[in-house]
Amino acid sequence: MFDYLIVGAGLYGSVCAHELNKKGKKVLVIEKRSHIAGNAFTENNDGIQVHKYGAHIFHTNDKKIWDYVNSFVEFNRFTNSPLANYEGELYNLPFNMNTFYKLWGVKTPKEALDVINEQRKELGDKEPANLEEKAISLVGRDIYEKLIKGYTEKQWGRKASDLPAFIINRLPVRMTYDNNYFSDRYQGIPIGGYTKMVDKMLEGIEVRLGIDFLKNKLELSKLADKIIYTGPIDEYFDYCYGLLEYRSLRFESERLNIENYQGNAVINYTEANIPFTRIIEHKHFDPIDTKHTIITKEYPSEWQKGDEPYYPVNNVKNMNLFNKYRKLASEEKKVIFGGRLAEYKYYDMHQVISSALYFLNGENDHE
């Protein structure tokens, strides 16, 4: 009946569906959830676009990808400038001259570097062996204790001294008064939300919601010549080698009858004794005048079967396990595995789209 059955209506599946449909292929998209757009799903709450699965900020250096997403919807000029709250004091993120001035009263890059270099000395010539040591080697003890330690330990559910150093290899540190978190050339959020963008991608394509592919695998597989599967790779193979590990998140949202709660889209809470990692105020992503606001507190949690998987735990044990599943996947004749869960990879949104387009170019080569 169909050339392609696409399992999952997130970004990877939707880009594939759009491009294949454009080439005249007959495509069916099925989705386990009751909505499209995957974790980028935004829900309209009396005008406010609520990011139901946490903050999603689009950023890329790739003009082709930027033009691609803007071909579906117009993006605003939102700039991610989060704040960190530590014991009631607010600090700018990423770590920059505003942060250093607040911490130490320093006004020049040289003064800031002098303080950081002095604090780095505690490690001597030692190669950082864990996240704690890596952080101190990058920004010194003060910033580590106030703005990294508590937040990171909540996020990963493990002591910073037990986490691998590579997690913060790309920690942004700037010797300028620039609060823009991302250094990418292009950045913004779709006006009207991500759901509107994915809806445009899926225009003219049959989409069936509330369908669990893995519960009806044999029957559904007969509907198409090829299958693009974007769900968890270990679940596809019925966890035959064991479960891949993730960190999960729990969200608590509130509607408040005030126009503006915190004056910023994202504020991180870096103390260990505050159970949530951040508060998101959704109306600041896609600004709109309303008499109410929606805030969401984000609580990290250890993933268990049945929970929503968010962050893959890419340690040696899990990567060895994933490679076993990947070998099984390579032996599947008509199934292509792609996207964050099928590739067990933390992807930013632009990387998911790029990965889907790269795969489709390969498909064209085979035809």
MARGUFI-632971 format. One record per residue (C-alpha): residue number from 1; residue in one letter; chain; x, y, z. Coordinates in pm, 1 decimal. Example, Ala and Ser with C-alpha at 12.3 -4.5 7.8 and 13.67 -1.06 7.14 Angstrom:
<rs>
  nr rest kette       px       py       pz
   1    A     A   1230.0   -450.0    780.0
   2    S     A   1367.0   -106.0    714.0
</rs>
This chain:
<rs>
  nr rest kette       px       py       pz
   1    M     A      0.0      0.0      0.0
   2    F     A    285.9    240.6     80.9
   3    D     A    644.5    289.1    -32.4
   4    Y     A    751.1    394.2    319.1
   5    L     A    610.5    343.8    665.1
   6    I     A    763.9    599.0    902.0
   7    V     A    746.9    514.5   1271.4
   8    G     A    747.8    837.1   1473.1
   9    A     A    628.8   1188.7   1385.9
  10    G     A    920.5   1370.6   1548.6
  11    L     A   1167.4   1581.9   1351.6
  12    Y     A   1357.7   1293.4   1192.4
  13    G     A   1045.2   1110.1   1079.0
  14    S     A    870.1   1427.1    962.1
  15    V     A   1163.7   1550.0    752.9
  16    C     A   1190.7   1205.1    591.5
  17    A     A    815.7   1199.3    525.7
  18    H     A    820.0   1547.8    370.0
  19    E     A   1114.8   1480.3    140.1
  20    L     A    993.0   1137.1     28.1
  21    N     A    643.9   1271.4    -37.0
  22    K     A    799.0   1550.0   -247.0
  23    K     A    966.4   1283.4   -459.2
  24    G     A    631.2   1118.6   -524.5
  25    K     A    666.1    833.9   -276.2
  26    K     A    355.7    711.1    -96.5
  27    V     A    421.8    760.1    274.7
  28    L     A    238.0    663.9    593.4
  29    V     A    347.4    811.9    927.4
  30    I     A    241.0    642.6   1250.5
  31    E     A    296.9    787.7   1596.6
  32    K     A    251.5    631.1   1939.4
  33    R     A    165.4    961.3   2107.1
  34    S     A   -151.8   1161.0   2054.7
  35    H     A     36.1   1441.8   1877.2
  36    I     A    300.7   1510.7   1612.4
  37    A     A    640.7   1686.9   1655.6
  38    G     A    793.7   1449.3   1912.3
  39    N     A    971.3   1621.0   2200.6
  40    A     A    963.0   1952.0   2012.6
  41    F     A    581.9   1954.1   2048.8
  42    T     A    437.6   2291.4   2149.0
  43    E     A     81.2   2330.9   2276.2
  44    N     A   -119.4   2651.9   2250.5
  45    N     A   -237.7   2771.5   2593.0
  46    D     A   -453.5   3079.5   2527.3
  47    G     A   -188.2   3221.9   2296.7
  48    I     A    122.9   3099.1   2478.3
  49    Q     A    315.5   2824.3   2298.9
  50    V     A    406.2   2580.0   2577.4
  51    H     A    712.7   2358.2   2520.1
  52    K     A    562.0   2039.3   2663.9
  53    Y     A    888.9   1844.1   2679.0
  54    G     A   1124.8   2116.5   2794.2
  55    A     A   1287.3   2415.2   2625.8
  56    H     A   1365.2   2376.1   2255.9
  57    I     A   1578.9   2651.3   2102.3
  58    F     A   1680.9   2615.4   1739.6
  59    H     A   2042.1   2709.7   1661.8
  60    T     A   2278.5   2623.9   1378.4
  61    N     A   2574.8   2747.5   1178.4
  62    D     A   2445.5   2574.4    866.7
  63    K     A   2266.2   2824.1    641.0
  64    K     A   2107.9   2541.5    438.1
  65    I     A   1945.5   2397.0    750.3
  66    W     A   1837.2   2744.3    865.6
  67    D     A   1680.4   2817.9    525.4
  68    Y     A   1520.0   2473.9    528.9
  69    V     A   1331.5   2523.9    857.4
  70    N     A   1237.9   2879.4    758.6
  71    S     A   1079.5   2743.0    441.2
  72    F     A    803.0   2595.6    660.7
  73    V     A    751.1   2875.1    914.6
  74    E     A    898.7   3211.2   1001.9
  75    F     A   1143.1   3206.4   1294.2
  76    N     A   1172.6   3487.0   1547.1
  77    R     A   1504.4   3628.8   1671.5
  78    F     A   1496.5   3467.1   2017.4
  79    T     A   1842.9   3459.0   2176.8
  80    N     A   1906.8   3209.7   2453.0
  81    S     A   2043.5   3406.2   2751.0
  82    P     A   1974.1   3191.6   3058.2
  83    L     A   2042.4   3298.1   3415.6
  84    A     A   2163.2   3093.3   3710.4
  85    N     A   2009.8   3137.9   4055.6
  86    Y     A   2239.4   3042.2   4343.7
  87    E     A   2115.8   3123.5   4694.4
  88    G     A   1899.2   3403.9   4555.3
  89    E     A   2181.3   3565.6   4357.8
  90    L     A   2149.8   3578.7   3978.1
  91    Y     A   2443.9   3511.3   3745.0
  92    N     A   2463.6   3534.2   3366.7
  93    L     A   2517.4   3224.0   3154.7
  94    P     A   2723.2   3117.9   2971.2
  95    F     A   3017.4   3212.4   3192.1
  96    N     A   3128.1   3553.5   3065.7
  97    M     A   3253.1   3889.1   3187.7
  98    N     A   2911.1   3967.2   3340.7
  99    T     A   2938.7   3646.4   3547.4
 100    F     A   3296.0   3722.9   3653.7
 101    Y     A   3209.5   4082.3   3747.5
 102    K     A   2921.6   3959.6   3966.1
 103    L     A   3139.9   3696.5   4133.0
 104    W     A   3466.7   3882.1   4182.7
 105    G     A   3414.9   4246.8   4084.8
 106    V     A   3664.7   4212.1   3797.6
 107    K     A   3612.0   4437.1   3495.4
 108    T     A   3868.8   4324.3   3237.5
 109    P     A   3942.1   3986.7   3075.7
 110    K     A   4293.1   3992.4   3222.4
 111    E     A   4159.1   4037.4   3575.8
 112    A     A   3912.9   3751.4   3523.8
 113    L     A   4179.9   3519.7   3383.3
 114    D     A   4411.5   3601.7   3672.3
 115    V     A   4147.5   3480.7   3919.5
 116    I     A   4066.8   3167.2   3717.5
 117    N     A   4433.8   3081.0   3667.3
 118    E     A   4500.8   3120.2   4039.6
 119    Q     A   4214.2   2880.9   4121.0
 120    R     A   4324.8   2630.5   3857.7
 121    K     A   4652.2   2585.2   4043.6
 122    E     A   4493.3   2346.0   4292.7
 123    L     A   4506.4   2075.2   4023.5
 124    G     A   4873.9   2129.6   3951.6
 125    D     A   4980.7   1943.5   3637.1
 126    K     A   4723.2   1670.0   3688.3
 127    E     A   4519.6   1565.1   3383.5
 128    P     A   4149.3   1602.7   3481.8
 129    A     A   4012.9   1253.8   3554.0
 130    N     A   3645.0   1344.1   3607.1
 131    L     A   3390.0   1619.8   3555.1
 132    E     A   3474.7   1797.7   3882.0
 133    E     A   3843.5   1824.8   3797.5
 134    K     A   3769.0   1920.7   3436.2
 135    A     A   3537.0   2202.7   3549.4
 136    I     A   3794.5   2340.5   3792.9
 137    S     A   4060.0   2324.5   3521.5
 138    L     A   3834.7   2531.4   3291.9
 139    V     A   3680.7   2792.3   3525.0
 140    G     A   3822.6   2749.2   3875.6
 141    R     A   3675.4   2644.3   4209.4
 142    D     A   3428.8   2935.4   4269.9
 143    I     A   3227.7   2887.4   3952.4
 144    Y     A   3238.9   2510.2   3989.2
 145    E     A   3098.3   2518.7   4345.4
 146    K     A   2826.9   2778.1   4278.4
 147    L     A   2715.8   2724.8   3922.6
 148    I     A   2818.9   2375.0   3806.3
 149    K     A   2835.0   2119.2   4088.2
 150    G     A   2477.7   2116.2   4221.7
 151    Y     A   2312.8   2156.0   3882.2
 152    T     A   2521.0   1880.1   3720.9
 153    E     A   2470.8   1634.4   4006.3
 154    K     A   2093.2   1689.6   3990.4
 155    Q     A   2094.4   1653.8   3612.5
 156    W     A   2286.0   1325.1   3606.9
 157    G     A   2192.4   1181.8   3947.3
 158    R     A   2559.2   1111.5   4020.5
 159    K     A   2844.3   1290.3   4196.7
 160    A     A   3045.0   1520.3   3971.1
 161    S     A   3359.2   1333.6   4078.0
 162    D     A   3202.4   1011.8   3938.1
 163    L     A   3106.1   1162.8   3600.1
 164    P     A   3336.0   1154.0   3294.8
 165    A     A   3524.8   1474.7   3212.2
 166    F     A   3404.2   1484.5   2848.9
 167    I     A   3049.5   1587.6   2951.3
 168    I     A   3167.5   1947.5   2987.4
 169    N     A   3439.1   1955.8   2723.1
 170    R     A   3238.8   2220.7   2537.6
 171    L     A   3160.7   2438.1   2839.4
 172    P     A   3123.5   2792.2   2697.8
 173    V     A   3356.6   3044.3   2865.6
 174    R     A   3370.8   3393.4   2717.1
 175    M     A   3597.7   3685.3   2794.9
 176    T     A   3334.6   3928.9   2663.4
 177    Y     A   3016.3   4083.6   2805.0
 178    D     A   2802.2   3861.3   2580.4
 179    N     A   2510.4   3667.2   2733.2
 180    N     A   2418.1   3478.5   2413.5
 181    Y     A   2448.7   3112.4   2517.5
 182    F     A   2499.1   2974.2   2167.1
 183    S     A   2773.1   3097.1   1937.4
 184    D     A   2586.4   2973.4   1628.5
 185    R     A   2520.5   3223.5   1353.7
 186    Y     A   2149.8   3142.5   1327.1
 187    Q     A   1914.2   3114.8   1623.8
 188    G     A   1543.2   3148.2   1689.3
 189    I     A   1210.0   2983.1   1758.2
 190    P     A    920.2   2928.9   1513.5
 191    I     A    655.0   3197.4   1543.8
 192    G     A    346.6   2998.3   1644.1
 193    G     A    548.4   2704.1   1780.2
 194    Y     A    726.7   2392.0   1657.4
 195    T     A    402.7   2198.2   1610.6
 196    K     A    306.8   2445.8   1337.2
 197    M     A    640.7   2378.3   1162.6
 198    V     A    603.0   1998.2   1174.8
 199    D     A    239.5   2024.7   1066.7
 200    K     A    362.3   2202.8    752.7
 201    M     A    620.3   1928.8    692.1
 202    L     A    347.7   1665.1    708.6
 203    E     A    101.2   1847.1    483.2
 204    G     A    -61.5   1607.6    236.8
 205    I     A     77.5   1298.1    414.5
 206    E     A   -133.3   1038.7    595.2
 207    V     A    -58.2   1046.7    968.8
 208    R     A   -210.8    804.4   1218.5
 209    L     A   -175.6    893.5   1587.1
 210    G     A   -200.1    669.3   1892.0
 211    I     A    -53.9    366.5   1713.4
 212    D     A    217.1    159.8   1880.6
 213    F     A    423.2      4.6   1601.9
 214    L     A    597.5   -248.7   1825.1
 215    K     A    266.9   -392.5   1949.9
 216    N     A    156.7   -458.8   1590.1
 217    K     A    494.9   -495.9   1420.2
 218    L     A    415.0   -787.6   1188.8
 219    E     A     83.3   -648.8   1070.7
 220    L     A    204.4   -291.2   1020.5
 221    S     A    526.8   -398.2    849.6
 222    K     A    319.5   -547.4    566.8
 223    L     A    184.9   -202.3    477.1
 224    A     A    504.5    -73.4    313.8
 225    D     A    811.2   -174.8    113.5
 226    K     A   1045.1      5.7    353.8
 227    I     A   1024.3    116.6    715.5
 228    I     A   1198.2    412.2    878.3
 229    Y     A   1202.0    347.5   1252.3
 230    T     A   1277.5    633.9   1493.1
 231    G     A   1193.9    471.0   1826.5
 232    P     A   1430.6    320.4   2087.1
 233    I     A   1659.3     67.4   1919.8
 234    D     A   1670.2   -167.5   2221.9
 235    E     A   1290.9   -174.9   2243.5
 236    Y     A   1266.0   -270.6   1875.0
 237    F     A   1465.5   -583.6   1953.4
 238    D     A   1263.9   -648.9   2270.2
 239    Y     A   1561.4   -558.8   2493.6
 240    C     A   1725.9   -891.5   2402.4
 241    Y     A   2069.1   -769.9   2518.7
 242    G     A   1937.0   -557.8   2805.5
 243    L     A   1819.3   -196.9   2850.5
 244    L     A   2012.1    106.8   2731.8
 245    E     A   2026.6    372.4   3003.6
 246    Y     A   1885.9    725.6   2985.8
 247    R     A   1822.2   1020.0   3210.9
 248    S     A   1459.8   1124.5   3216.9
 249    L     A   1271.6   1440.5   3314.0
 250    R     A    950.7   1521.6   3497.6
 251    F     A    770.8   1850.7   3439.5
 252    E     A    545.2   2049.3   3671.8
 253    S     A    363.3   2332.3   3495.9
 254    E     A    156.8   2612.3   3648.0
 255    R     A    -68.2   2877.8   3499.5
 256    L     A    -23.8   3205.1   3686.8
 257    N     A   -257.3   3502.2   3656.4
 258    I     A     25.0   3751.9   3618.6
 259    E     A    178.3   3884.0   3298.8
 260    N     A    542.6   3807.9   3376.7
 261    Y     A    682.9   3572.4   3641.0
 262    Q     A   1062.8   3578.1   3606.8
 263    G     A   1145.1   3811.3   3317.6
 264    N     A   1347.1   3546.6   3132.1
 265    A     A   1276.6   3227.4   2937.7
 266    V     A   1512.4   3006.2   3141.1
 267    I     A   1653.8   3036.3   3493.5
 268    N     A   1870.6   2751.3   3625.1
 269    Y     A   1868.9   2666.9   3995.8
 270    T     A   2218.2   2546.4   4075.2
 271    E     A   2188.9   2456.7   4445.3
 272    A     A   2185.2   2085.0   4522.7
 273    N     A   1905.4   2120.2   4781.2
 274    I     A   1656.2   2263.4   4528.0
 275    P     A   1513.7   1952.8   4355.4
 276    F     A   1442.3   2105.8   4013.1
 277    T     A   1713.7   2218.9   3772.0
 278    R     A   1535.4   2510.7   3609.1
 279    I     A   1218.9   2711.7   3564.7
 280    I     A   1102.3   2784.7   3211.7
 281    E     A    861.9   3071.3   3138.2
 282    H     A    722.6   2985.1   2797.5
 283    K     A    589.0   3319.7   2679.1
 284    H     A    943.5   3461.3   2654.7
 285    F     A   1035.1   3211.3   2379.2
 286    D     A    768.7   3337.0   2139.7
 287    P     A    669.5   3669.4   2303.1
 288    I     A    300.6   3750.9   2324.8
 289    D     A     88.0   3990.9   2531.4
 290    T     A   -133.9   3790.9   2765.9
 291    K     A   -270.2   3851.7   3114.5
 292    H     A   -142.5   3511.1   3225.9
 293    T     A    182.4   3317.2   3206.3
 294    I     A    284.5   2949.6   3212.4
 295    I     A    589.5   2830.9   3403.0
 296    T     A    739.8   2481.2   3413.1
 297    K     A    975.7   2334.1   3670.7
 298    E     A   1206.2   2063.0   3537.9
 299    Y     A   1297.3   1768.6   3761.8
 300    P     A   1561.6   1522.8   3635.9
 301    S     A   1512.8   1156.8   3720.4
 302    E     A   1670.1    816.9   3667.6
 303    W     A   1504.4    654.2   3366.6
 304    Q     A   1302.1    337.9   3413.1
 305    K     A   1122.8    129.1   3154.2
 306    G     A    804.1    314.4   3060.8
 307    D     A    949.4    660.3   3131.3
 308    E     A   1025.1    908.6   2854.9
 309    P     A   1393.3    870.7   2751.7
 310    Y     A   1569.7   1207.8   2715.4
 311    Y     A   1946.9   1195.4   2757.8
 312    P     A   2141.7    883.2   2659.2
 313    V     A   2405.3    783.3   2912.7
 314    N     A   2686.1    741.1   2659.1
 315    N     A   2937.1    566.3   2884.6
 316    V     A   3146.5    265.9   2779.8
 317    K     A   2896.7      8.7   2910.9
 318    N     A   2602.5    158.0   2719.5
 319    M     A   2797.8    216.7   2399.9
 320    N     A   2909.1   -148.3   2396.4
 321    L     A   2546.5   -249.4   2439.4
 322    F     A   2431.3     -9.0   2166.9
 323    N     A   2687.9   -150.7   1923.9
 324    K     A   2535.3   -496.3   1971.3
 325    Y     A   2191.9   -356.6   1883.6
 326    R     A   2335.9   -164.0   1589.8
 327    K     A   2475.0   -490.9   1449.0
 328    L     A   2126.6   -644.6   1472.9
 329    A     A   1981.0   -334.8   1304.9
 330    S     A   2222.7   -367.1   1012.5
 331    E     A   2082.7   -715.0    946.7
 332    E     A   1721.5   -593.1    912.7
 333    K     A   1639.2   -607.3    542.5
 334    K     A   1369.0   -341.6    505.4
 335    V     A   1408.7   -130.0    820.7
 336    I     A   1615.8    188.0    843.4
 337    F     A   1698.1    312.6   1194.6
 338    G     A   1733.9    688.5   1240.5
 339    G     A   1699.7    970.7   1490.9
 340    R     A   1784.5   1030.7   1855.2
 341    L     A   1642.3    708.5   2002.5
 342    A     A   1723.7    471.2   1717.7
 343    E     A   2083.6    597.8   1707.5
 344    Y     A   2113.6    632.2   2088.2
 345    K     A   2261.0    977.0   2041.4
 346    Y     A   2199.3   1318.3   2192.6
 347    Y     A   2102.4   1532.4   1894.2
 348    D     A   2027.4   1902.5   1879.1
 349    M     A   1735.6   1977.8   1647.1
 350    H     A   1948.9   2100.0   1357.0
 351    Q     A   2155.9   1779.8   1381.8
 352    V     A   1844.1   1560.7   1361.9
 353    I     A   1728.1   1743.8   1048.6
 354    S     A   2075.7   1725.9    895.8
 355    S     A   2096.3   1352.7    973.0
 356    A     A   1758.7   1288.1    807.0
 357    L     A   1854.8   1484.5    494.3
 358    Y     A   2191.1   1305.2    477.8
 359    F     A   2015.9    967.3    496.3
 360    L     A   1771.4   1068.6    221.3
 361    N     A   2059.0   1166.8     -8.2
 362    G     A   2193.2    813.3     40.9
 363    E     A   1851.1    671.6    -41.7
 364    N     A   1847.0    867.7   -367.1
 365    D     A   2183.8    717.7   -459.7
 366    H     A   2038.1    367.9   -421.9
 367    E     A   1736.6    430.7   -643.5
</rs>
